[in-house]
Amino acid sequence: MTEHQKIESWGELFEKTIELGLGAALLTKESARKIVDELVKKGHVSHEEGRKLVSEMMEKGKGQKQKMEDFVVDIVEKALVKADVARRSQIEDLERRVVEMERRLNE
């Protein structure tokens, strides 16, 4: 196995790990560096490749985090609609309307 093949297999391993979503979203730069430093120490990647890998891991982590946040918002929205729960803005709008009606009645 050549050095390039090792890097590809490690890259593929990281790619799959990052795609897990939650792990990627929670991956900190420090923990990514520790993982990559270990790979550098073992000779699986060079220092330059390690820096690139950390950068890629962080970018993918940000993307996964945003996808997860969007997913959670969507699920909560659907749950609130299904539960027929009024939104704060709807309640505030009704309160304003009641205040306006009371004002008119008292004129």
Order of alpha helices (4+ residues) and beta strands (2+ residues): alpha-alpha-alpha-alpha-alpha
